[in-house]
């Protein structure tokens, strides 16, 4: 596989782990990974939002325990560190959906430096997802 | 002479054994061997499939107490 596109919509800590882990796996094999953050997940592409990500809902009280397990597994346990680790592979691009950015308060000023920009969904779907060898939606 | 390097991923879970395997293999020369120690049961499928996909040879697989051992040769 040469390229993979991933669309991420949930911003709960546990629900971000899988797309990040899959991206890390593929990037480590030299695969180009493009990730589009839509809906609430777009806030993960800001410093404030990434640092505020927690487990939500029924498992919210297990947030600290899950982070300990993630660290034991060898992954960076904090989302900002995980984003930096993925970016450091040189194979992962993070994009903020322009609609989500508009709704959830993300702009060029608060976007993480690791992000490649705020893009239209049409561009991502046609130029990245449709061209990729594989697409995943979380 | 064949050079063998040990990669101990014990205690780590997916995706790290494969991430570290890719890094380690990238540092080896063709013909060098990598001995991988792992406790993640996912490596039982991931590492043979990785070898098949990348064309690197899987020379040995074995279970040991509490984990697994793989010996790979870089193509």
Backbone of each chain as ProteinMPNN parsed JSONL, in Angstrom:
{"seq_chain_A": "XXXXXXXXXXXXXXXXXXXXXXXXXXXXXXXXXXXXXXXXXXXXXXXXXXXXXXXXXXXXXXXXXXXXXXXXXXXXXXXXXXXXXXXXXXXXXXXXXXXXXXXXXXXXXXXXXXXXXXXXXXXXXXXXXXXXXXXXXX", "coords_chain_A": {"N_chain_A": [[0.835, -1.19, 0.0], [0.578, 2.154, -0.924], [-0.576, 4.531, -0.223], [-2.846, 6.02, 2.119], [-6.0, 7.152, 3.21], [-7.625, 8.797, 5.863], [-10.519, 9.514, 7.674], [-11.49, 11.33, 10.416], [-13.795, 11.702, 12.995], [-14.637, 11.683, 15.659], [-13.84, 12.991, 18.888], [-13.141, 11.89, 21.257], [-10.795, 10.579, 23.552], [-10.207, 7.757, 23.544], [-11.372, 7.027, 21.148], [-9.832, 8.269, 19.304], [-7.482, 6.92, 19.361], [-7.297, 4.571, 17.74], [-7.396, 5.412, 14.909], [-5.025, 6.951, 14.959], [-3.13, 5.019, 15.672], [-3.295, 3.248, 13.503], [-2.457, 4.952, 11.477], [0.161, 5.398, 12.3], [1.26, 2.843, 12.066], [1.095, 2.395, 9.251], [2.553, 4.559, 8.26], [5.04, 3.925, 9.232], [5.783, 1.97, 7.526], [6.342, 3.311, 5.285], [4.208, 4.319, 3.944], [2.135, 6.859, 2.594], [0.107, 8.887, 4.512], [-2.935, 10.502, 4.787], [-4.864, 12.51, 6.801], [-8.072, 13.57, 7.574], [-9.729, 15.769, 9.643], [-12.847, 15.992, 10.936], [-16.003, 17.396, 12.081], [-16.336, 17.314, 15.664], [-13.769, 16.374, 16.044], [-12.001, 18.039, 14.799], [-11.01, 19.837, 16.572], [-8.909, 18.59, 17.751], [-6.763, 19.335, 16.366], [-5.794, 21.65, 17.378], [-3.761, 23.281, 19.827], [-4.916, 23.738, 22.344], [-7.259, 22.222, 22.119], [-6.274, 19.626, 21.602], [-4.902, 19.094, 23.931], [-6.96, 19.008, 25.702], [-8.398, 16.752, 25.277], [-10.275, 14.019, 26.309], [-11.403, 10.851, 27.63], [-14.763, 10.126, 26.997], [-18.225, 9.887, 28.062], [-19.533, 6.705, 29.031], [-17.113, 5.592, 29.867], [-15.6, 7.536, 30.979], [-14.525, 7.816, 33.527], [-12.332, 6.244, 33.481], [-10.193, 7.357, 32.284], [-7.523, 8.099, 33.129], [-6.437, 5.607, 33.693], [-6.538, 4.336, 31.182], [-4.719, 5.936, 29.779], [-2.382, 5.266, 31.105], [-2.135, 2.6, 30.283], [-1.775, 2.948, 27.561], [0.679, 4.249, 27.511], [2.241, 2.197, 28.538], [2.037, 0.453, 26.428], [3.737, 1.593, 24.68], [3.209, 3.774, 23.155], [3.06, 7.373, 22.687], [1.323, 8.896, 25.289], [-0.135, 11.207, 25.445], [-2.206, 13.263, 23.445], [-1.186, 15.566, 21.957], [1.555, 14.877, 21.88], [1.438, 12.482, 20.524], [0.523, 13.291, 18.032], [2.732, 14.826, 17.264], [4.656, 12.805, 17.111], [3.678, 11.265, 15.014], [3.829, 13.121, 12.944], [6.547, 13.421, 12.804], [7.352, 11.197, 11.444], [7.319, 11.905, 8.866], [5.545, 11.106, 7.004], [2.879, 11.505, 7.433], [0.039, 13.519, 7.009], [-1.937, 16.092, 8.364], [-5.156, 17.349, 8.15], [-7.542, 19.952, 8.524], [-10.998, 19.994, 8.302], [-12.768, 22.386, 6.494], [-15.429, 23.16, 6.979], [-15.949, 22.025, 9.494], [-13.974, 23.34, 10.914], [-14.914, 25.933, 10.816], [-17.317, 25.71, 12.254], [-16.511, 24.695, 14.748], [-14.62, 26.392, 15.781], [-11.919, 26.546, 14.85], [-9.053, 27.909, 13.405], [-6.623, 29.476, 11.19], [-4.914, 30.64, 12.966], [-4.987, 29.241, 15.395], [-4.418, 26.69, 14.683], [-2.555, 23.685, 14.922], [1.015, 23.603, 14.422], [1.827, 21.289, 13.234], [-0.198, 20.584, 11.546], [-1.375, 20.495, 8.169], [-3.088, 22.313, 7.095], [-6.253, 24.082, 6.571], [-8.812, 22.647, 4.859], [-11.033, 22.103, 2.045], [-13.757, 19.792, 2.015], [-14.368, 18.615, -0.405], [-12.012, 18.786, -1.875], [-10.387, 17.087, -0.316], [-11.751, 14.63, -0.48], [-11.755, 14.107, -3.232], [-9.083, 14.496, -4.109], [-7.45, 13.231, -2.289], [-8.735, 11.045, -0.724], [-10.096, 9.618, -2.806], [-7.969, 9.019, -4.415], [-6.358, 7.471, -2.925], [-4.931, 4.331, -1.878], [-6.357, 3.063, 0.036], [-9.078, 3.694, 2.242], [-10.237, 4.928, 5.377], [-12.702, 5.354, 7.936], [-13.443, 6.99, 10.883]], "CA_chain_A": [[0.0, 0.0, 0.0], [1.383, 3.366, -1.021], [-1.251, 5.698, 0.365], [-4.074, 5.745, 2.87], [-6.723, 8.342, 3.673], [-8.405, 8.517, 7.072], [-11.397, 10.597, 8.124], [-11.699, 11.193, 11.862], [-14.867, 12.615, 13.396], [-14.835, 11.702, 17.109], [-12.702, 13.594, 19.601], [-12.893, 11.225, 22.53], [-9.425, 10.054, 23.577], [-10.148, 6.356, 23.125], [-11.776, 6.899, 19.746], [-8.737, 8.777, 18.463], [-6.312, 6.038, 19.413], [-7.21, 3.634, 16.62], [-6.884, 6.034, 13.681], [-3.622, 7.331, 15.114], [-2.308, 3.792, 15.648], [-3.258, 2.766, 12.118], [-1.604, 5.885, 10.721], [1.543, 5.162, 12.73], [1.66, 1.588, 11.441], [1.3, 2.538, 7.81], [3.66, 5.497, 8.039], [6.312, 3.24, 9.529], [6.125, 1.149, 6.364], [6.602, 4.177, 4.143], [2.936, 4.669, 3.303], [1.684, 8.237, 2.804], [-1.189, 8.885, 5.194], [-3.596, 11.8, 4.865], [-5.947, 12.427, 7.784], [-8.981, 14.719, 7.603], [-10.444, 15.848, 10.919], [-14.143, 16.622, 10.741], [-16.849, 17.468, 13.268], [-15.624, 17.694, 16.889], [-12.361, 15.954, 16.003], [-11.134, 19.1, 14.266], [-10.368, 20.526, 17.698], [-7.663, 17.892, 18.087], [-5.674, 19.981, 15.615], [-5.354, 22.867, 18.065], [-3.028, 22.934, 21.06], [-5.884, 23.697, 23.443], [-8.169, 21.095, 21.911], [-5.548, 18.356, 21.727], [-4.562, 18.901, 25.347], [-8.2, 18.847, 26.48], [-9.098, 15.522, 24.887], [-10.469, 13.044, 27.378], [-12.408, 9.821, 27.36], [-16.089, 10.649, 27.311], [-19.326, 8.94, 28.216], [-19.548, 5.655, 30.055], [-15.769, 5.215, 30.318], [-14.873, 8.762, 31.328], [-13.801, 7.678, 34.794], [-11.155, 5.383, 33.295], [-9.262, 8.104, 31.435], [-6.128, 8.001, 33.599], [-6.011, 4.212, 33.552], [-6.282, 4.066, 29.759], [-3.464, 6.601, 29.401], [-1.287, 4.434, 31.625], [-2.004, 1.422, 29.423], [-1.231, 3.412, 26.282], [2.112, 4.48, 27.734], [2.875, 0.876, 28.658], [2.079, -0.145, 25.089], [4.845, 2.201, 23.959], [2.77, 4.957, 22.407], [2.918, 8.597, 23.475], [-0.018, 8.823, 25.876], [-0.844, 12.478, 25.288], [-2.535, 13.477, 22.035], [-0.216, 16.434, 21.264], [2.8, 14.128, 21.658], [1.161, 11.486, 19.49], [0.488, 14.023, 16.751], [4.116, 15.175, 16.914], [5.354, 11.572, 16.725], [3.222, 10.898, 13.669], [4.373, 14.098, 11.99], [7.99, 13.183, 12.699], [7.611, 10.12, 10.477], [7.432, 12.512, 7.538], [4.609, 10.433, 6.088], [1.486, 11.754, 7.821], [-0.459, 14.885, 6.886], [-3.178, 16.352, 9.099], [-5.943, 18.424, 7.548], [-8.783, 20.329, 9.196], [-12.121, 20.23, 7.394], [-13.11, 23.808, 6.603], [-16.743, 23.306, 7.607], [-15.775, 21.733, 10.92], [-13.166, 24.422, 11.484], [-15.794, 27.085, 10.974], [-18.306, 25.441, 13.302], [-15.934, 24.373, 16.065], [-13.693, 27.414, 16.253], [-10.511, 26.325, 14.483], [-8.631, 28.799, 12.316], [-5.185, 29.409, 10.894], [-4.155, 31.137, 14.111], [-4.855, 28.256, 16.488], [-4.109, 25.365, 14.123], [-1.232, 23.168, 15.291], [2.008, 23.702, 13.338], [1.939, 19.981, 12.571], [-1.287, 20.445, 10.574], [-1.033, 21.002, 6.833], [-3.964, 23.402, 6.727], [-7.707, 23.932, 6.575], [-9.108, 22.308, 3.46], [-12.409, 21.75, 1.73], [-14.007, 18.343, 1.974], [-14.342, 18.173, -1.801], [-10.602, 18.573, -2.234], [-9.86, 15.896, 0.343], [-12.402, 13.424, -0.996], [-11.354, 13.839, -4.619], [-7.631, 14.485, -4.343], [-6.765, 12.351, -1.336], [-9.447, 9.784, -0.469], [-10.37, 8.87, -4.044], [-6.696, 8.618, -5.026], [-5.622, 6.611, -1.993], [-5.116, 2.882, -2.03], [-7.285, 2.571, 1.059], [-9.677, 4.761, 3.056], [-10.886, 4.487, 6.61], [-13.53, 6.386, 8.559], [-13.59, 6.758, 12.325]], "C_chain_A": [[0.881, 1.255, 0.0], [0.74, 4.562, -0.325], [-2.535, 5.289, 1.065], [-4.682, 7.08, 3.291], [-7.589, 7.937, 4.862], [-9.239, 9.747, 7.407], [-11.74, 10.329, 9.59], [-12.766, 12.177, 12.301], [-15.059, 12.71, 14.904], [-13.61, 12.271, 17.809], [-12.499, 13.005, 20.986], [-11.526, 10.534, 22.456], [-9.346, 8.628, 23.039], [-10.495, 6.185, 21.645], [-10.755, 7.49, 18.776], [-7.576, 7.792, 18.389], [-6.187, 5.144, 18.177], [-6.764, 4.308, 15.317], [-5.424, 6.467, 13.784], [-2.708, 6.101, 15.051], [-2.194, 3.248, 14.229], [-2.363, 3.664, 11.256], [-0.134, 5.642, 11.036], [2.088, 3.89, 12.07], [2.004, 1.785, 9.969], [2.457, 3.474, 7.499], [4.997, 4.812, 8.267], [6.746, 2.343, 8.382], [6.335, 1.989, 5.11], [5.367, 4.599, 3.386], [2.611, 6.143, 3.6], [0.275, 8.214, 3.388], [-1.725, 10.313, 5.269], [-4.805, 11.671, 5.766], [-6.768, 13.713, 7.761], [-9.774, 14.667, 8.908], [-11.712, 16.655, 10.71], [-14.878, 16.661, 12.086], [-16.011, 17.855, 14.5], [-14.129, 17.376, 16.819], [-11.439, 17.043, 15.489], [-10.407, 19.827, 15.396], [-9.082, 19.834, 18.152], [-6.474, 18.523, 17.368], [-5.34, 21.372, 16.145], [-4.664, 22.446, 19.356], [-3.995, 22.769, 22.22], [-6.785, 22.469, 23.329], [-7.476, 19.756, 22.121], [-5.238, 18.05, 23.187], [-5.794, 18.604, 26.193], [-8.91, 17.528, 26.196], [-9.099, 14.509, 26.035], [-11.378, 11.928, 26.88], [-13.761, 10.357, 27.817], [-17.068, 9.508, 27.593], [-19.11, 7.914, 29.316], [-18.168, 5.346, 30.639], [-14.936, 6.413, 30.782], [-14.041, 8.608, 32.599], [-12.549, 6.812, 34.661], [-10.077, 6.056, 32.44], [-7.802, 7.903, 31.859], [-5.595, 6.585, 33.413], [-5.688, 3.886, 32.093], [-4.971, 4.717, 29.322], [-2.255, 5.808, 29.923], [-1.055, 3.222, 30.731], [-1.397, 1.796, 28.069], [0.279, 3.639, 26.406], [2.856, 3.157, 27.849], [3.014, 0.207, 27.3], [3.178, 0.465, 24.234], [4.485, 3.413, 23.148], [2.849, 6.198, 23.299], [1.485, 8.667, 24.004], [-0.818, 10.102, 25.7], [-1.03, 12.767, 23.8], [-1.562, 14.443, 21.335], [1.106, 15.715, 20.961], [2.617, 13.085, 20.558], [1.13, 12.135, 18.106], [1.908, 14.383, 16.309], [4.89, 13.938, 16.451], [4.953, 11.141, 15.311], [3.812, 11.842, 12.625], [5.854, 13.837, 11.751], [8.325, 12.031, 11.755], [7.819, 10.689, 9.079], [6.435, 11.944, 6.539], [3.142, 10.749, 6.379], [1.153, 13.238, 7.674], [-1.793, 15.008, 7.61], [-3.886, 17.534, 8.454], [-7.185, 18.685, 8.39], [-9.836, 20.588, 8.131], [-12.591, 21.677, 7.583], [-14.472, 24.025, 7.255], [-16.626, 23.09, 9.113], [-14.989, 22.849, 11.596], [-14.04, 25.638, 11.759], [-16.756, 26.889, 12.14], [-17.664, 25.349, 14.681], [-14.767, 25.278, 16.472], [-12.227, 27.154, 15.981], [-10.169, 27.242, 13.306], [-7.118, 28.715, 12.142], [-4.349, 29.829, 12.096], [-3.989, 30.098, 15.217], [-4.569, 26.834, 15.986], [-2.696, 24.938, 14.549], [-0.242, 23.334, 14.133], [2.189, 22.384, 12.588], [0.856, 19.788, 11.498], [-0.895, 21.097, 9.253], [-1.994, 22.076, 6.354], [-5.43, 23.063, 6.874], [-8.122, 23.747, 5.12], [-10.596, 22.003, 3.278], [-12.566, 20.244, 1.64], [-13.938, 17.816, 0.55], [-12.918, 17.881, -2.249], [-10.089, 17.288, -1.615], [-10.45, 14.623, -0.269], [-11.88, 13.084, -2.395], [-9.852, 13.674, -4.813], [-6.873, 13.547, -3.41], [-7.495, 11.004, -1.195], [-9.634, 8.964, -1.744], [-9.093, 8.366, -4.703], [-5.937, 7.602, -4.164], [-5.882, 5.136, -2.288], [-6.17, 2.357, -1.064], [-7.805, 3.761, 1.874], [-10.312, 4.169, 4.303], [-11.617, 5.67, 7.239], [-13.738, 6.045, 10.03], [-14.506, 7.798, 12.948]], "O_chain_A": [[1.796, 1.394, 0.811], [1.428, 5.488, 0.106], [-3.216, 4.346, 0.661], [-3.974, 8.011, 3.675], [-8.205, 6.871, 4.864], [-8.736, 10.871, 7.423], [-12.213, 9.251, 9.949], [-12.66, 13.369, 12.011], [-15.588, 13.709, 15.392], [-12.48, 12.056, 17.372], [-11.764, 13.565, 21.799], [-11.155, 9.978, 21.422], [-8.517, 8.327, 22.18], [-9.967, 5.297, 20.977], [-10.811, 7.237, 17.573], [-6.78, 7.835, 17.451], [-5.095, 4.982, 17.633], [-5.835, 3.819, 14.674], [-4.672, 6.363, 12.814], [-1.638, 6.148, 14.444], [-1.115, 2.836, 13.804], [-1.608, 3.18, 10.413], [0.714, 5.676, 10.144], [3.219, 3.86, 11.583], [3.075, 1.388, 9.508], [3.247, 3.219, 6.59], [5.972, 5.091, 7.569], [7.92, 1.992, 8.266], [6.488, 1.455, 4.011], [5.464, 5.175, 2.302], [2.792, 6.609, 4.725], [-0.632, 7.597, 2.829], [-1.046, 11.217, 5.757], [-5.672, 10.829, 5.536], [-6.226, 14.808, 7.91], [-10.404, 13.661, 9.232], [-11.67, 17.834, 10.359], [-14.454, 16.061, 13.073], [-15.074, 18.645, 14.381], [-13.32, 18.04, 17.467], [-10.229, 16.989, 15.711], [-9.319, 20.368, 15.197], [-8.266, 20.43, 18.855], [-5.321, 18.275, 17.721], [-4.694, 22.171, 15.466], [-4.951, 21.383, 19.907], [-3.919, 21.804, 22.98], [-7.038, 21.773, 24.312], [-8.033, 18.856, 22.749], [-5.304, 16.901, 23.623], [-5.688, 18.019, 27.271], [-9.926, 17.228, 26.824], [-8.067, 14.2, 26.631], [-12.033, 12.052, 25.845], [-13.882, 10.961, 28.883], [-16.764, 8.333, 27.385], [-18.576, 8.218, 30.383], [-18.065, 4.89, 31.777], [-13.722, 6.31, 30.954], [-12.973, 9.208, 32.722], [-11.791, 6.664, 35.619], [-9.166, 5.397, 31.939], [-6.952, 7.573, 31.033], [-4.444, 6.392, 33.024], [-4.682, 3.237, 31.806], [-4.199, 4.116, 28.575], [-1.233, 5.704, 29.244], [0.088, 2.859, 30.454], [-0.601, 1.043, 27.507], [1.051, 3.269, 25.521], [3.961, 3.008, 27.327], [3.98, -0.512, 27.046], [3.52, -0.076, 23.182], [5.349, 4.024, 22.518], [2.722, 6.096, 24.519], [0.536, 8.511, 23.236], [-2.045, 10.086, 25.795], [-0.125, 12.543, 22.997], [-1.148, 14.162, 20.21], [1.701, 15.925, 19.904], [3.525, 12.838, 19.763], [1.653, 11.584, 17.137], [2.249, 14.262, 15.132], [5.684, 14.012, 15.512], [5.792, 10.708, 14.52], [4.242, 11.41, 11.556], [6.355, 14.009, 10.64], [9.467, 11.907, 11.313], [8.416, 10.045, 8.217], [6.486, 12.273, 5.353], [2.257, 10.306, 5.647], [1.889, 14.101, 8.154], [-2.663, 14.146, 7.489], [-3.288, 18.588, 8.239], [-7.804, 17.754, 8.906], [-9.591, 21.318, 7.171], [-12.787, 22.127, 8.712], [-14.647, 24.982, 8.009], [-17.143, 23.878, 9.905], [-15.304, 23.252, 12.716], [-13.92, 26.286, 12.799], [-16.979, 27.811, 12.925], [-18.204, 25.859, 15.663], [-14.021, 24.96, 17.398], [-11.375, 27.505, 16.797], [-10.92, 27.327, 12.334], [-6.431, 27.981, 12.853], [-3.197, 29.413, 12.227], [-2.965, 30.076, 15.9], [-4.489, 25.895, 16.777], [-1.764, 25.742, 14.532], [-0.636, 23.214, 12.972], [2.648, 22.369, 11.446], [0.989, 18.919, 10.637], [-0.187, 22.104, 9.218], [-1.755, 22.695, 5.318], [-5.809, 21.951, 7.239], [-7.824, 24.579, 4.263], [-11.308, 21.691, 4.233], [-11.65, 19.522, 1.248], [-13.496, 16.69, 0.325], [-12.647, 16.877, -2.906], [-9.437, 16.486, -2.284], [-9.73, 13.662, -0.539], [-11.6, 11.925, -2.701], [-9.404, 12.823, -5.581], [-5.763, 13.121, -3.727], [-6.935, 9.954, -1.509], [-9.363, 7.763, -1.763], [-9.125, 7.398, -5.463], [-4.994, 6.961, -4.627], [-6.904, 4.759, -2.863], [-6.797, 1.328, -1.316], [-7.069, 4.706, 2.156], [-10.85, 3.062, 4.286], [-11.21, 6.823, 7.096], [-14.16, 4.939, 10.369], [-14.749, 7.764, 14.155]]}, "seq_chain_B": "XXXXXXXXXXXXXXXXXXXXXXXXXXXXXXXXXXXXXXXXXXXXXXXXXXXXXXXXXXXXXXXXXXXXXXXXXXX", "coords_chain_B": {"N_chain_B": [[30.262, -12.011, 7.096], [27.349, -12.772, 8.91], [25.376, -10.342, 10.448], [23.703, -10.03, 13.488], [21.006, -8.471, 15.075], [19.288, -7.585, 18.038], [15.936, -6.927, 18.772], [13.981, -5.875, 21.24], [10.745, -5.902, 22.001], [9.211, -6.357, 24.117], [6.428, -6.097, 26.268], [5.335, -4.018, 24.901], [2.671, -2.947, 22.738], [0.594, -3.302, 19.799], [0.559, -0.315, 17.932], [3.326, -0.514, 18.165], [5.346, -2.686, 18.077], [5.516, -3.281, 15.29], [6.056, -0.758, 14.239], [8.564, -0.28, 15.43], [9.932, -2.442, 14.41], [10.018, -1.815, 11.681], [11.646, 0.466, 11.801], [14.013, -0.637, 12.834], [14.725, -2.538, 10.881], [15.227, -0.839, 8.819], [17.684, 0.139, 9.451], [19.417, -1.88, 8.993], [21.658, -3.826, 6.917], [21.412, -5.487, 3.717], [20.907, -8.94, 4.088], [21.554, -8.974, 6.751], [20.487, -10.011, 10.033], [17.582, -9.885, 12.122], [16.57, -10.29, 15.354], [13.606, -10.596, 16.919], [11.945, -9.933, 19.876], [8.916, -10.382, 21.524], [5.854, -9.628, 23.248], [3.307, -9.073, 22.575], [0.461, -10.62, 21.407], [-0.54, -10.082, 18.926], [1.584, -9.924, 17.213], [1.99, -12.442, 16.23], [0.504, -12.765, 13.964], [1.007, -10.36, 12.669], [3.817, -10.06, 12.184], [4.706, -12.299, 10.52], [3.046, -11.678, 8.301], [3.994, -9.149, 7.656], [6.575, -9.779, 6.802], [6.006, -11.334, 4.545], [4.751, -9.423, 2.967], [6.731, -7.495, 2.582], [8.847, -8.831, 1.573], [10.977, -9.652, 3.04], [12.822, -12.197, 4.756], [11.416, -14.625, 6.902], [12.946, -16.36, 9.209], [12.797, -17.88, 11.544], [10.314, -18.785, 13.922], [9.098, -18.763, 17.198], [7.639, -19.752, 20.308], [8.09, -18.487, 23.529], [8.55, -18.451, 27.082], [6.024, -16.483, 28.145], [6.04, -14.995, 25.834], [7.067, -14.276, 22.43], [9.289, -15.162, 19.754], [11.09, -14.077, 16.966], [12.989, -14.509, 14.031], [14.41, -12.647, 11.559], [15.519, -12.054, 8.206], [17.035, -9.51, 6.416], [16.157, -8.496, 3.166]], "CA_chain_B": [[29.682, -12.605, 8.301], [26.008, -12.261, 9.166], [25.234, -9.558, 11.675], [22.366, -10.187, 14.082], [20.621, -7.438, 16.037], [18.102, -7.962, 18.818], [14.936, -5.889, 19.031], [13.102, -6.356, 22.312], [9.526, -5.1, 22.097], [8.422, -6.932, 25.228], [5.613, -5.142, 27.009], [4.694, -3.06, 23.996], [1.548, -3.489, 21.969], [0.307, -2.704, 18.504], [1.332, -0.553, 16.707], [4.75, -0.27, 18.357], [6.283, -3.7, 17.567], [5.727, -3.137, 13.841], [6.734, 0.528, 14.035], [9.975, -0.444, 15.787], [10.5, -3.398, 13.451], [10.342, -1.066, 10.464], [12.812, 1.313, 12.088], [15.2, -1.476, 13.01], [15.109, -3.12, 9.593], [15.764, 0.246, 7.997], [19.088, 0.393, 9.809], [20.23, -3.055, 8.665], [22.078, -4.026, 5.524], [20.883, -6.723, 3.123], [21.542, -10.139, 4.625], [21.614, -8.915, 8.22], [19.347, -10.634, 10.703], [16.982, -9.185, 13.258], [15.849, -11.172, 16.267], [12.57, -9.78, 17.558], [11.274, -10.505, 21.038], [7.638, -9.692, 21.658], [4.815, -10.218, 24.097], [2.011, -8.777, 21.954], [0.034, -11.763, 20.594], [-0.808, -9.635, 17.558], [2.764, -10.118, 16.362], [1.942, -13.78, 15.615], [-0.002, -12.584, 12.595], [1.562, -9.149, 12.048], [5.201, -10.179, 11.702], [4.762, -13.108, 9.287], [2.416, -10.942, 7.187], [4.918, -8.067, 7.294], [7.661, -10.389, 6.024], [5.443, -11.715, 3.249], [4.441, -8.202, 2.215], [7.924, -6.703, 2.279], [9.849, -9.657, 0.91], [12.049, -10.052, 3.962], [12.654, -13.607, 5.12], [11.165, -15.012, 8.292], [13.751, -17.566, 9.354], [12.372, -18.68, 12.702], [9.322, -18.265, 14.868], [8.951, -19.669, 18.324], [7.045, -19.211, 21.522], [8.915, -18.679, 24.727], [7.723, -18.155, 28.241], [5.499, -15.118, 28.195], [6.156, -14.199, 24.621], [7.35, -14.847, 21.117], [10.604, -14.808, 19.2], [11.125, -14.156, 15.506], [14.275, -14.153, 13.423], [14.172, -12.171, 10.202], [16.7, -11.665, 7.433], [16.706, -8.41, 5.502], [16.395, -8.838, 1.765]], "C_chain_B": [[28.319, -11.949, 8.584], [25.951, -11.516, 10.5], [23.81, -9.754, 12.215], [22.15, -9.129, 15.16], [19.378, -7.909, 16.776], [17.216, -6.736, 19.034], [13.963, -6.45, 20.068], [11.902, -5.422, 22.438], [8.65, -5.576, 23.256], [7.69, -5.843, 26.01], [4.88, -4.164, 26.13], [3.621, -3.749, 23.163], [1.425, -2.741, 20.648], [-0.041, -1.223, 18.684], [2.843, -0.632, 16.907], [5.682, -1.394, 17.89], [6.558, -3.559, 16.063], [6.416, -1.811, 13.515], [8.23, 0.366, 14.318], [10.682, -1.448, 14.875], [10.896, -2.685, 12.151], [11.582, -0.2, 10.655], [14.087, 0.48, 12.125], [15.662, -2.062, 11.675], [15.704, -2.064, 8.669], [17.228, 0.525, 8.264], [20.003, -0.758, 9.418], [20.625, -3.078, 7.194], [21.473, -5.344, 5.022], [21.657, -7.92, 3.673], [21.657, -10.143, 6.135], [20.355, -9.533, 8.817], [18.868, -9.797, 11.887], [16.217, -10.205, 14.086], [14.889, -10.303, 17.067], [11.951, -10.552, 18.711], [10.009, -9.701, 21.29], [6.748, -10.406, 22.66], [3.421, -9.975, 23.522], [1.593, -9.97, 21.085], [-0.294, -11.385, 19.155], [0.378, -9.832, 16.636], [2.749, -11.483, 15.678], [1.372, -13.727, 14.205], [0.718, -11.432, 11.895], [2.955, -9.377, 11.452], [5.329, -11.12, 10.502], [4.154, -12.384, 8.084], [3.319, -9.812, 6.712], [6.048, -8.624, 6.418], [7.175, -10.754, 4.614], [5.252, -10.484, 2.354], [5.69, -7.476, 1.751], [9.029, -7.519, 1.607], [11.042, -10.005, 1.77], [11.765, -11.469, 4.47], [12.379, -13.77, 6.61], [11.834, -16.359, 8.502], [13.259, -18.478, 10.464], [11.227, -17.98, 13.415], [9.225, -19.262, 16.006], [8.258, -18.951, 19.471], [8.02, -19.455, 22.658], [8.056, -18.259, 25.901], [7.309, -16.68, 28.227], [5.611, -14.348, 26.906], [6.533, -14.994, 23.386], [8.7, -14.344, 20.618], [10.569, -15.039, 17.7], [12.535, -13.81, 15.047], [14.019, -13.847, 11.958], [15.502, -11.909, 9.509], [16.285, -10.598, 6.425], [17.05, -8.783, 4.073], [17.404, -7.892, 1.143]], "O_chain_B": [[28.172, -10.729, 8.503], [26.417, -12.005, 11.529], [22.837, -9.651, 11.469], [22.992, -8.922, 16.033], [18.514, -8.562, 16.19], [17.683, -5.665, 19.422], [13.217, -7.389, 19.79], [12.025, -4.296, 22.92], [7.474, -5.219, 23.341], [8.264, -4.812, 26.361], [3.908, -3.545, 26.561], [3.663, -4.956, 22.922], [2.056, -1.709, 20.42], [-0.877, -0.905, 19.53], [3.58, -0.799, 15.936], [6.741, -1.087, 17.341], [7.698, -3.702, 15.621], [7.26, -1.749, 12.621], [9.065, 0.822, 13.536], [11.875, -1.321, 14.603], [11.97, -2.924, 11.6], [12.453, -0.139, 9.787], [15.102, 0.841, 11.53], [16.857, -2.075, 11.38], [16.571, -2.356, 7.846], [17.932, 1.076, 7.418], [21.226, -0.636, 9.499], [20.002, -2.432, 6.351], [21.076, -6.199, 5.814], [22.887, -7.918, 3.719], [21.838, -11.199, 6.741], [19.3, -9.569, 8.183], [19.643, -9.107, 12.549], [15.33, -10.894, 13.583], [15.301, -9.399, 17.793], [11.491, -11.681, 18.543], [10.036, -8.47, 21.269], [6.868, -11.61, 22.889], [2.458, -10.613, 23.948], [2.29, -10.301, 20.126], [-0.327, -12.241, 18.27], [0.215, -9.901, 15.418], [3.417, -11.672, 14.661], [1.718, -14.548, 13.355], [1.008, -11.499, 10.7], [3.235, -8.933, 10.338], [6.007, -10.767, 9.537], [4.684, -12.466, 6.976], [3.406, -9.542, 5.514], [6.427, -8.014, 5.418], [7.863, -10.504, 3.624], [5.551, -10.505, 1.16], [5.715, -6.907, 0.66], [10.021, -6.966, 1.132], [12.013, -10.587, 1.286], [10.611, -11.878, 4.594], [13.018, -13.143, 7.455], [11.342, -17.383, 8.027], [13.299, -19.702, 10.338], [11.177, -16.752, 13.5], [9.267, -20.472, 15.787], [8.288, -17.726, 19.584], [8.68, -20.492, 22.731], [6.946, -17.761, 25.715], [8.141, -15.775, 28.288], [5.306, -13.155, 26.875], [6.344, -16.208, 23.314], [9.179, -13.275, 20.996], [10.081, -16.065, 17.225], [13.187, -12.929, 15.607], [13.485, -14.672, 11.216], [16.494, -11.579, 10.16], [15.317, -10.762, 5.684], [18.122, -9.327, 3.808], [17.731, -8.026, -0.036]]}, "name": "protein", "num_of_chains": 2, "seq": "XXXXXXXXXXXXXXXXXXXXXXXXXXXXXXXXXXXXXXXXXXXXXXXXXXXXXXXXXXXXXXXXXXXXXXXXXXXXXXXXXXXXXXXXXXXXXXXXXXXXXXXXXXXXXXXXXXXXXXXXXXXXXXXXXXXXXXXXXXXXXXXXXXXXXXXXXXXXXXXXXXXXXXXXXXXXXXXXXXXXXXXXXXXXXXXXXXXXXXXXXXXXXXXXXXXXX"}
